[in-house]
Amino acid sequence: MDHCPIVDAHTHVVAEDREAYPLDPRPLSGQWYLDAPASAEDLLREMAASGVVQAVLVQGVGAYTYDNRYAADAAVAHPEQFVSACCIDVLAEDAPERLSYWVEERGMRGIRLFALSREGPSWLVDDRTDRIWERARVLDAHVIVTVLPHQLDEVDHALGRFPDTPVSLDHCGFALGDPSTRERLFELARHPNLNLKITTHNLDEAVRSGEGASSLVGVLFDRFGADRMMWGSDYCQTHDRPYGDLVALAREAFALLPNAAREACLSGTARRLWPGLSAASR
């Protein structure tokens, strides 16, 4: 198998300088930002050693909540390798203006709608969020959605309301481990604007279950097609092994796809959804 260049569509970075970029943690999934923090420079070194040429810096809500400064600054400092996505309080009175600020003044290229709700529905179906979707469209800011499996109906609702807005679903909605939620995710393939981030979480789960990472990728390929699939490491939130091992798992998982499909999943889809990466790769 040829080793095509890889774009990592889901990474998080944590600044070494805690005075310039103080932590503002939100209790979510452990203290990864303290246990194994990786700066943008750390990530670049790991990428270079692993054949990863570009990455999307997704705001680490667990570490910084809505303070997007470090991800924004890192992407501006390394425009050939990084683009970044912000996270804001979408129900704040000035939420559209906050999004405009991060995109127009700080150079971020997307917004993460971190709508994860442990129980019941989230604000994702609240009509007050329409203005965020509309502002993102005007700004050409790519939309990422983060939810849990029981929230897939909310994703369905949003995709239908904004059919012209490309959406990336973090970690495949964590929906692949249970047959019923997996099937619900597959039903959403009817929305052509839905794109899947297949991350280390999903691949590890497939390995543990005995399905196998490459088999899972094959199933998703059959349902969604390579042009709607991309890989993300979740580094450094996922830090139980070296970054190079996360990349090796991805290469193995996508290895059985046809060459063009593999290249789409490992770089092409991400570059299409994040034009800044495409321009920098020329």
Salt bridges, closest charged atoms under 4 A:
ASP2 OD1 - ARG262 NH2 2.37
GLU41 OE2 - HIS78 NE2 3.54
ASP42 OD1 - ARG45 NH2 2.33
ASP67 OD1 - ARG69 NE 2.96
ASP73 OD1 - ARG106 NH2 2.87
ASP94 OD1 - ARG98 NE 2.70
GLU97 OE2 - ARG135 NH2 3.64
ASP126 OD2 - ARG128 NH2 2.80
ASP130 OD2 - ARG161 NH2 2.25
ASP153 OD1 - ARG184 NH2 2.80
ASP156 OD2 - ARG184 NH2 2.68
ASP156 OD1 - ARG190 NH2 2.80
ASP156 OD1 - HIS191 NE2 2.67
ASP170 OD1 - HIS10 ND1 3.36
ASP170 OD2 - ARG112 NE 3.07
ASP170 OD1 - LYS197 NZ 2.76
GLU183 OE2 - ARG223 NH1 3.89
GLU187 OE1 - ARG184 NH1 2.93
ASP204 OD2 - ARG241 NH2 2.48
GLU211 OE1 - ARG182 NH2 2.78
ASP234 OD1 - HIS10 NE2 3.43
ASP234 OD1 - HIS12 NE2 3.32
ASP234 OD2 - HIS201 NE2 3.04
ASP240 OD1 - ARG241 NE 2.98
